Amino acid sequence: MMSTAFICHCHDWDNQGAQTKDGVTEWQIACDVDRAISDTLKVGPGKIEPWRMERTLEERISDVNMLWKLAGKVMAYRPMIAIETHCNWSTDKHRNGFFVMAHHGSEHGRLLARVISQKISEIRRHGNNLGINLVDSNRQWIGTEHEYENHRQAFITQTLPPAVLVESCFLSNFKDAYWITQIENRRKLGVAIGEGIEEYFKEIES
């Protein structure tokens, strides 16, 4: 059975998100991470079709939802997920690590977040795993206390297939920023996320 992973590129070319002191932006980092995710799914053992999607947040959500609805009308059940990878920022320079966001009402979304978090933990040994962060349909945090842009949570709350958002590090933290600006580490991050997606599809099909 063919599965689909919508790999949605964070931010836009004219608003590239947070950046390191050296000027490396979230948008630039995501280019390498998304490419590694896509390449991992292409060469992996599962039959997973990666779709790289760009444009604005609203357009990405609209495109994913349109394809989700279309697939339901014209073909048999086809598992689909959506993912975005970001870098975080905090006024607290000591805050570091990563977390994966999912909708608390989506069982499959929580499962996807769990397996991806586990895979990232295997490569981010020095990073602080902040776990799975859940939001509700009103974009409110559930049991978590992270500084966060409410706007971004639309990707979790408005995307129809199971969706997760990976905050891979804090660019405001020196160690995190140094780690993510190494191209090899960005590749490792993308591979880990891709392996998490593969594991998710195996679990729901078993």
N, C-alpha and C positions, 0 to 999 in steps of 0.2 A: 504494500500500500504506500503510495507516495504521500509524504508529509511536506508541509511548507513552513518555513521560518521567515517571517518578515523582519529584516534587519534594518531598523529605521535609524538614519543618521541624525545624531543630536545637533540641535541648533541649525543655523543657516549661514551661508557664506558671508552675509553682511552683518551677522551678529554671532560671533564665534564663541561666546560663552566666557567662562573664567580662563585665566592664563597664568603661567608661571612668571617669575621675575625676569626670566630670559625671553618672555614673549611667546612661548609655546602655548597654543590655545586648545581648549576642549575639542573644537572642531577638527583641528589637525590631528590630535591624538585619536579621535574616533575614526578617522580615515584608516589608520593602520589597524586598529582593533577590529573594525567591521570587516576589513579585507581578510584578516586572519580567521574570523568567525566563518565567513563565507567559504574560504578555502578549506577549512576543516570539515564543513558539512559536505562539500563536493567530493572529498576523498575518503570520507568516513564510510563505515560498513552499512549504515542505514540509508534508505532511499529518501533523502531529505532535500528538497529544492529550496535553496536560499534566494530570497528576493531582497536586493538592496534598494532602499527607498530613501529619497531625500526630500527637498522642498520644506515648507514651513510645518510646524507642529500640527496645525489644524488640517493642512493638506495631507500629511502623512496618516493621520487618524482617519480621515475621509477615504483615502485610497485603500487602506487596510480593510476598513469596514465594507467598502463596496466590493472588494474581492472576496471577502468572507461570505457576504450575502450571495454573490454570483455563484460561488462554489457550491453553496447549499442548494441552488436552483438547478444547476446544469450537470452535476455529477454526484456520485455516491459520497458518503461521509469521507472527508479528507482532513486529518488532523492539521491544525494550524496554530501557530503562536506568533507573538510579536515581541520585539525586544529593542530597547535603546540602551546605549552605554554612555555614561556621563562621567565627569569629574566634579567633585564637590568643592565648596569654599566655606570657610568659617572665619569669624573674627577671632576665634581662639586658635592661635597658631600651633598649639599642642595637640589639637584634635586630629586624629589620623585614622586610617583604615578604610574599610569599604562596607557597604550594605546593599541588599537587593530589595527593591520595593515591589509589592504585589497588592492586589485588591483582596481584602479580607473575605469577601463573599465568593471568591473564585477558588474552588478546590484545586483545579488544575494550575491556576496561577501561583498558588502557594507551593505546589509541588515543584513547578518549574523554578521558582525562586530558591527552594531548598537545595535542589541538585546543583544549580549554578553556584550558589554560595559555597557548597562543599568543594566544588572543583576549584574555585578561586582560592579557597583556603590552602589548598595544596601547593600553590605557587607563591602566595603572599604570606610567607611564614613570618616576616617581621611586621606585617600589617595587622591592625586590630580589626577582627571580624565583628562588625556591629550587628550582624545577623539579618533576619528577614524583617523588614519594616512594612507594616500593613496600613492601608488607608481605606476609608469608607467611601461611599458614593458621593459624599459631600466634600471630598478631598481633605478630610480630617485625619490626623494621625491617630493610631490606636495603640496606646501604651508605649509611645516613643517620644523622644524629645530632641529632635534634630532641627537645626535651622534649615529651612527649605523654602524654595519658591513654590507657592501654591499652584502657579500656572502649570508647572511641569507635571503635576499629578493628573492632569487631564489625560495624559497618555495611558495611565493605569485605569482611570475611571470611565473613559469614553471609548476605549478600544474594545471591540466585540469579542475577538478570540482571546484566549489567555495571554496576558501581557505582563512583562516585568521591566523594571528600569534598574539598571546596575549603576550604582555610584562607586566607581572603582578606586577612588582615593580622594584626598583633600589636597588640592593644589596650593592651599595656604600653608601646608605643612612641609617643611624642608625635605624630610625623608621621603614622604609620599611623592612630592613633586620630582625629586631626583629619580625615584624608582620608575615612574611612569614616563619620564622623558627619555629613558633608554629604549631604543627601538625594539631590541630583543625582548624586553619585558612587555611591551605592548603586544608583540606577537604571542607571547606566552599567555597573556590575558585573553586574547581572542580565541586561542586554541582551547583554553580552559572553558570558556563560555560555550564554544561550539560543542565540546565534549559533554557539557551539561545538557545542552539541547538534545543531543543524541540519546543520552541516558533517559531524559524525560519521555521522549517518544517511545523508547523501549518499554518503559514502565507502564505507560497508558495502553500500549498494544498487547501487553502480556496478560 
